[in-house]
Amino acid sequence: MFEKYEPIEQRLVKAMLKNEIKPDIILLGTSRGFEVFIRHGKKLFRLYTQRKLPRVFRSPNTAINFLAELGAERIVIDCLNNWKPDSYINQSSRPKRIYK
């Protein structure tokens, strides 16, 4: 769906959201969770971590809370049918530790 985009880090998204003209925030549902895309004018950006990996949220609640803290006032959720709610329930983001 979004083939051509540029990577963007959290700090730059936060700065964009402080501007008078707010960018469009899109949560894209995938089988892994939700990815964040930002449309600012004709440019499309994908939110990346500091480690240069796409930021993926397993829960829509976490994604919405994160974006609200950055200053987002409007979020569009797209491709919700690609997301599997059972994929994040009762699963830890960390692998279980085995103590010997």
BELTA-V950561 format. One line per field, one symbol per residue. ss: DSSP state (a for helix, b for strand, c for the rest). Layout:
ss->???
This chain:
ss->cccccbbbbaaaaaaaaacccccbbbbbbccccbbbbbbbccbbbbbbcccccbcbbccaaaaaaaaaaaccccbbbbcaaaccaaaccccccccccccc
